[in-house]
Structure formats: C-alpha cells, structure tokens
C-alpha cells in the first residue's frame, strides 16, 4: 500500500486547508470555488501584455516548478486588490525561491497596471486582460456584473498554483471580493509543493 500522497492529492488537501482557514463568516456551504478543479489542466496560454508592454505566455512566465497565478479585479480602482497585490509583493521573492513565481492578472488597461506597478514597486509580472477574455475562458468571471457595466469581465478573485506541465496543484478562492486568501497560507502551500 502506497501511503505517500500524490501531488494531486496534496494539492486538494492544501486547498481544503486554505478554505477552512478563512474566517467562518466568509465560507458558505452551498458555494464552490469557480474555475477548473485541482488536478485539471490549465488550458489558457495567458497570451497577454505585462506591465512593460511585452506579450507574455504561461510557458515563459513559469518558474522552475510552475506559477502562482493571482486573479484580481483591478489594480486601479479596487482597494482590496491593491492591498492584496502589495502583500504579495512582500512575499514575491519567497514565491520565486520556491519555483512558483507570482503573476497577477486584472481586467485593467495596460497603462493602469503600469502605473500601479511603478507606484507600488512591484517586482513580479502583472498581466493586463482588459476584455476579461482569460477570466471568461476559465469560468471565473463574476456573474453579478452584466455586459455593458464598467466592471463586466472582472474575475471572482482567486489564486491558482500551477505546475510547469500545466496541472493545477492548488486553488484558493473565497466568495465575495473583500476577503482574500491569506498570502502566508498560499506561500506555505507553495513551499510544501516545492519539497
């Protein structure tokens, strides 16, 4: 009998641990995290521009082990996103050291992420998805905002930890947009996956 868990099982366990570490008021039993499941293949190539205007893709963004992909609503107008992006910057070197660098995606136009990245001294890659095409493709678009609204296309904020081969190893989502996954829990999960 093999008692060593597979990486897929470990990813699911880490996701469950992360979900249960969120304050109880934020967790609703009838809600399940959006998007592809842990163990599924991340099928989007992330063909988006970064804050320097360079076209990027999953293959050139991934570190030696993979990628920590963070979806936020806006680095321009969302205070919860701006705070989260700043908190991730404080841990960006640790994510890189574990082999899963942080990359953020928001539905901002390129000049807006450029402005935020410069002002906040962001060292990790920020991607602009102004049409929300990636969030739509992944099934994480927030459905409360109709077509034509200013916020149409924004994601339900969350984080995927993706292996270099494209397998989703862990995901961290919380219902709503005011509470975000604890960055230290995400970092611990990434460091555990790197062992």
C-alpha positions as CSV (number, residue, x, y, z in Angstrom):
1,X,0.0,0.0,0.0
2,X,1.4,3.4,-1.0
3,X,1.0,5.9,1.9
4,X,2.7,8.8,0.2
5,X,0.1,11.2,-1.2
6,X,0.3,12.2,-4.9
7,X,0.9,15.8,-5.7
8,X,-2.7,15.9,-6.9
9,X,-4.0,14.7,-3.5
10,X,-1.6,17.1,-1.7
11,X,-3.0,20.0,-3.8
12,X,-6.5,19.1,-2.9
13,X,-5.6,18.8,0.8
14,X,-3.9,22.2,0.7
15,X,-6.9,23.8,-0.9
16,X,-9.2,22.3,1.7
17,X,-6.9,23.6,4.5
18,X,-6.8,27.0,2.9
19,X,-10.5,27.1,2.5
20,X,-11.1,26.2,6.1
21,X,-8.6,28.7,7.4
22,X,-10.8,31.6,6.1
23,X,-13.0,33.1,8.8
24,X,-16.2,31.2,9.0
25,X,-18.4,34.1,8.0
26,X,-16.8,34.1,4.6
27,X,-17.4,30.4,3.9
28,X,-20.8,29.3,2.6
29,X,-21.6,25.6,2.4
30,X,-23.6,26.0,-0.9
31,X,-20.8,27.8,-2.7
32,X,-18.0,26.1,-4.6
33,X,-14.9,27.8,-6.0
34,X,-15.2,28.8,-9.7
35,X,-12.9,27.7,-12.5
36,X,-11.0,24.5,-13.3
37,X,-10.6,22.0,-10.5
38,X,-7.4,21.0,-8.7
39,X,-5.8,18.3,-10.8
40,X,-7.2,19.6,-14.1
41,X,-5.0,21.0,-16.8
42,X,-4.8,24.8,-17.0
43,X,-5.6,25.3,-20.7
44,X,-5.2,29.1,-21.2
45,X,-1.9,30.2,-22.6
46,X,-2.1,33.6,-20.9
47,X,-1.2,35.5,-24.1
48,X,-1.4,38.9,-22.5
49,X,0.8,42.0,-22.2
50,X,2.7,42.6,-19.0
51,X,3.4,46.0,-17.3
52,X,6.3,46.6,-19.7
53,X,4.1,46.1,-22.7
54,X,5.7,42.8,-23.6
55,X,3.5,39.9,-24.8
56,X,3.8,37.0,-22.3
57,X,2.6,33.4,-22.1
58,X,2.4,30.7,-19.5
59,X,5.5,28.9,-20.9
60,X,7.8,32.0,-20.4
61,X,6.2,33.1,-17.1
62,X,6.5,29.7,-15.3
63,X,9.4,29.3,-12.9
64,X,11.4,26.0,-12.5
65,X,8.3,24.3,-10.9
66,X,5.4,26.4,-12.1
67,X,3.4,29.5,-11.4
68,X,1.3,31.2,-8.7
69,X,-1.4,32.9,-10.8
70,X,-3.4,35.6,-9.0
71,X,-6.6,36.9,-10.4
72,X,-7.7,40.4,-9.1
73,X,-10.5,42.7,-10.2
74,X,-8.4,45.9,-10.7
75,X,-5.0,47.3,-9.7
76,X,-6.5,50.7,-10.3
77,X,-9.9,51.1,-8.6
78,X,-10.2,48.1,-6.3
79,X,-8.7,48.8,-2.8
80,X,-8.9,45.1,-1.8
81,X,-7.0,44.1,-4.9
82,X,-4.4,46.8,-4.4
83,X,-3.8,45.7,-0.8
84,X,-3.5,42.0,-1.9
85,X,-1.1,42.9,-4.7
86,X,1.1,44.8,-2.2
87,X,1.0,41.9,0.3
88,X,2.1,39.5,-2.5
89,X,5.0,41.8,-3.3
90,X,6.3,41.4,0.2
91,X,6.4,37.6,-0.4
92,X,7.3,37.7,-4.1
93,X,11.0,36.6,-3.5
94,X,9.9,33.6,-1.4
95,X,7.5,32.5,-4.2
96,X,10.3,32.8,-6.7
97,X,12.7,30.9,-4.5
98,X,10.1,28.0,-4.2
99,X,10.0,27.9,-8.0
100,X,6.4,29.2,-8.4
101,X,6.7,33.0,-9.1
102,X,3.7,35.2,-8.6
103,X,1.9,36.6,-11.7
104,X,-1.2,38.7,-11.4
105,X,-4.0,39.2,-14.0
106,X,-6.5,42.0,-13.9
107,X,-9.0,43.5,-16.3
108,X,-7.2,46.8,-16.4
109,X,-5.9,48.5,-19.5
110,X,-2.1,48.4,-19.8
111,X,-1.4,52.0,-18.6
112,X,-3.3,51.3,-15.4
113,X,-1.2,48.3,-14.4
114,X,2.0,50.1,-15.4
115,X,1.0,53.0,-13.1
116,X,0.3,50.7,-10.2
117,X,3.4,48.5,-10.7
118,X,5.6,51.6,-10.7
119,X,4.0,53.3,-7.7
120,X,4.0,50.1,-5.6
121,X,7.4,48.9,-6.8
122,X,6.0,45.6,-8.0
123,X,8.8,43.1,-8.9
124,X,6.6,40.3,-10.2
125,X,4.8,40.2,-13.5
126,X,1.4,41.9,-13.8
127,X,-0.7,41.0,-16.9
128,X,-3.4,43.2,-18.5
129,X,-6.6,41.4,-19.6
130,X,-8.7,44.4,-20.4
131,X,-11.5,42.5,-22.1
132,X,-11.7,39.8,-19.4
133,X,-11.1,37.1,-22.0
134,X,-9.0,34.9,-19.7
135,X,-11.4,35.2,-16.8
136,X,-14.3,34.2,-19.2
137,X,-12.3,31.3,-20.7
138,X,-11.5,29.9,-17.2
139,X,-15.1,30.3,-15.9
140,X,-14.1,32.7,-13.1
141,X,-15.9,35.8,-14.4
142,X,-18.0,37.4,-11.7
143,X,-21.6,36.9,-13.0
144,X,-23.1,39.7,-10.9
145,X,-21.8,42.3,-13.4
146,X,-23.8,42.4,-16.7
147,X,-22.5,43.1,-20.2
148,X,-22.1,46.9,-20.6
149,X,-21.3,47.6,-17.0
150,X,-18.0,49.2,-16.0
151,X,-17.0,46.1,-14.1
152,X,-18.1,43.4,-16.6
153,X,-15.4,40.8,-17.1
154,X,-13.8,41.1,-13.6
155,X,-12.9,37.8,-12.1
156,X,-14.0,36.3,-8.8
157,X,-10.7,36.9,-7.1
158,X,-8.6,33.8,-6.6
159,X,-5.3,32.1,-6.9
160,X,-4.2,29.0,-8.9
161,X,-0.9,27.2,-8.2
162,X,0.0,25.6,-11.5
163,X,2.8,23.1,-12.2
164,X,5.1,23.6,-15.1
165,X,3.3,21.0,-17.1
166,X,0.0,22.9,-16.7
167,X,-1.6,20.8,-13.9
168,X,-3.5,22.8,-11.3
169,X,-1.9,21.8,-8.0
170,X,-3.9,24.1,-5.7
171,X,-6.5,26.8,-5.8
172,X,-7.6,29.5,-3.3
173,X,-10.9,31.2,-3.7
174,X,-13.3,32.9,-1.2
175,X,-16.8,34.0,-2.1
176,X,-17.0,37.8,-2.5
177,X,-14.3,40.3,-3.2
178,X,-13.5,41.9,0.2
179,X,-11.8,38.9,1.8
180,X,-8.8,37.4,0.0
181,X,-6.8,34.2,0.6
182,X,-4.2,34.6,3.3
183,X,-0.9,35.1,1.4
184,X,1.1,33.3,4.0
185,X,-1.2,30.2,3.7
186,X,-0.7,30.3,-0.1
187,X,3.1,30.7,0.3
188,X,3.2,27.8,2.8
189,X,1.3,25.6,0.3
190,X,3.7,26.6,-2.5
191,X,6.7,25.8,-0.3
192,X,5.2,22.5,0.6
193,X,4.7,21.6,-3.1
194,X,8.3,22.6,-3.8
195,X,9.7,19.9,-1.4
